[in-house]
């Protein structure tokens, strides 16, 4: 099975590209969705996170805004949360991948926002970065989230710069232009993945 890591920066269009891959019939394993699942009651990280952040739970349920406030200005607590969450997220992602493998899928996409910043890079064979120039990223983020320029820049600069991610990419999807330019790029990549898979057999 060919394992592809999909990433990008905030407001570069990764979610749209992820949806287009799904429409092409490629299974998506979404790190953000899994991060929510593992802290639900019965989830792989629920007990550990509840023990570490008891004030952020109402009964069995995590209060996300409360957790956000708790870790936002505290790097030590953020690091602790990551240490509790990442192994659980990784384990859940691998389990989902195995299910797709058993079902006979030949290509799977791991949608991971912090692919290069985190510890998941070794899960994938190739990486795809959804790229746009920072000034376009800034404009889209301000429009989408109703942020001031300063607020938007603070969010953009909290991540690895998109130009740096671009240099780490095996494949690049250019999203500097119109949305209509994305589907043909995704279709071409799907063809390339199938070719790589056949050549590797």
C-alpha positions in Angstrom: 0.0 0.0 0.0 1.3 3.5 -0.9 1.1 5.9 2.0 0.9 9.6 1.1 1.2 12.5 3.6 -0.9 15.5 2.8 -0.1 18.8 4.5 0.0 22.6 4.0 -0.3 25.8 6.0 -3.3 27.4 7.5 -5.6 28.7 4.7 -3.6 27.2 1.9 -6.5 25.0 0.8 -5.5 21.6 2.3 -9.0 20.7 3.4 -10.3 21.4 -0.2 -7.6 19.2 -1.7 -8.3 16.5 0.9 -12.0 16.5 -0.2 -11.0 16.3 -3.9 -8.8 13.2 -3.2 -11.7 11.6 -1.4 -13.9 12.3 -4.4 -11.3 10.5 -6.5 -11.9 7.5 -4.4 -8.7 7.7 -2.3 -9.3 6.9 1.5 -8.3 9.8 3.8 -7.1 9.3 7.4 -7.6 12.7 9.0 -5.3 13.5 12.0 -7.5 16.3 13.2 -10.6 14.1 13.3 -8.6 11.3 15.1 -7.3 13.9 17.6 -11.0 14.5 18.6 -11.8 10.8 18.7 -9.0 9.8 21.0 -10.1 12.2 23.8 -13.7 11.1 23.7 -14.9 8.7 26.5 -13.4 5.3 25.7 -10.8 6.9 23.4 -7.1 6.0 23.6 -6.0 9.2 25.2 -9.1 10.0 27.2 -8.0 8.7 30.6 -4.5 10.2 30.4 -5.7 13.7 29.3 -8.4 13.7 31.9 -5.9 12.9 34.6 -3.5 15.6 33.5 -6.2 18.3 32.9 -9.1 17.5 35.2 -10.4 21.0 35.3 -11.0 20.8 31.5 -13.6 18.0 31.8 -17.3 18.2 32.6 -17.9 14.6 33.8 -16.5 12.4 31.1 -16.6 15.1 28.3 -13.7 17.3 27.4 -14.4 21.0 27.3 -12.3 22.0 24.3 -12.4 25.8 24.8 -11.3 25.3 28.5 -8.4 23.1 27.4 -7.4 25.6 24.7 -7.3 28.4 27.4 -5.3 26.1 29.7 -2.5 25.4 27.2 -2.5 28.5 25.0 0.0 30.5 27.0 1.8 27.6 28.7 4.4 25.8 26.5 5.0 23.1 29.2 1.3 22.2 29.3 1.1 22.2 25.5 4.1 19.8 25.4 2.5 17.6 28.0 -0.8 17.4 26.0 1.2 16.6 22.8 3.1 13.8 24.7 -0.3 12.3 25.8 -2.1 12.7 22.4 0.5 11.9 19.8 1.1 8.2 20.5 -2.7 7.7 20.7 -3.3 9.5 17.4 -0.5 7.6 15.7 -1.8 4.2 17.0 -5.4 5.0 15.8 -4.1 6.2 12.4 -2.1 2.9 11.9 -5.2 0.9 12.9 -7.3 2.8 10.2 -4.6 2.2 7.6 -4.6 -1.5 8.3 -8.4 -1.6 7.8 -8.0 0.0 4.4 -5.1 -2.4 3.5 -7.2 -5.4 4.4 -10.0 -4.0 2.3 -7.7 -4.0 -0.7 -7.0 -0.3 -1.1 -3.7 0.5 -2.9 -3.3 4.1 -1.9 -4.2 5.9 1.3 -3.7 9.6 2.3 -2.8 10.7 5.8 -4.1 14.3 6.2 -1.7 15.7 8.8 -1.5 19.5 9.3 1.8 19.3 11.2 3.4 16.5 9.2 6.9 18.1 9.1 6.7 19.7 12.6 5.6 16.5 14.4 6.5 12.9 14.7 4.4 11.3 11.9 6.7 11.8 8.9 7.9 8.2 9.0 4.3 6.9 8.6 4.3 8.0 4.9 6.2 7.1 1.7 5.7 10.5 -0.1 4.5 13.9 0.9 2.2 16.4 -0.8 2.2 20.1 0.2 -0.7 22.4 -0.7 1.1 25.6 -1.4 0.2 29.3 -1.9 2.3 32.4 -1.4 2.1 33.9 2.1 0.4 37.1 1.0 -2.4 35.0 -0.5 -2.5 32.8 2.6 -2.8 36.0 4.7 -5.6 37.4 2.6 -7.6 34.2 2.6 -7.2 33.7 6.4 -8.3 37.3 7.2 -11.4 36.8 4.9 -12.3 33.3 6.1 -11.9 33.9 9.9 -12.6 37.6 10.1 -9.2 38.4 11.6 -7.1 41.5 11.6 -3.8 41.4 9.7 -1.9 41.1 13.0 -4.1 38.2 14.2 -3.8 36.4 10.9 0.0 36.8 10.8 0.4 35.5 14.3 -1.4 32.3 13.3 0.6 31.9 10.1 3.9 32.5 11.9 3.0 29.9 14.6 3.6 27.2 12.0 6.6 26.2 9.9 6.7 28.7 7.0 5.0 27.5 3.9 8.1 28.2 1.8 10.0 25.7 4.0 7.3 23.1 3.7 7.4 23.5 0.0 11.1 22.5 0.0 10.2 19.3 2.0 7.5 18.2 -0.5 7.8 15.3 -2.9 4.8 16.7 -4.7 3.3 20.2 -4.8 -0.2 21.4 -5.4 -0.2 25.0 -6.4 -3.2 26.9 -5.0 -2.2 30.5 -5.9 -5.0 30.6 -8.4 -8.7 29.8 -8.7 -10.3 26.9 -7.0 -11.1 25.4 -10.5 -7.3 24.8 -11.0 -7.2 22.3 -8.1 -9.2 19.3 -9.4 -7.0 18.7 -12.5 -3.8 18.8 -10.3 -5.4 16.3 -7.9 -6.4 14.0 -10.8 -2.8 14.1 -12.2 -1.4 13.2 -8.8 -3.8 10.2 -8.4 -2.5 8.9 -11.7 1.1 9.4 -10.6 0.4 7.5 -7.3 -1.2 4.6 -9.2 1.9 4.5 -11.5 4.3 4.5 -8.6 2.3 1.7 -6.9 2.4 -0.4 -10.1 6.1 0.2 -10.6 6.8 -0.9 -7.0 4.9 -4.2 -7.3 
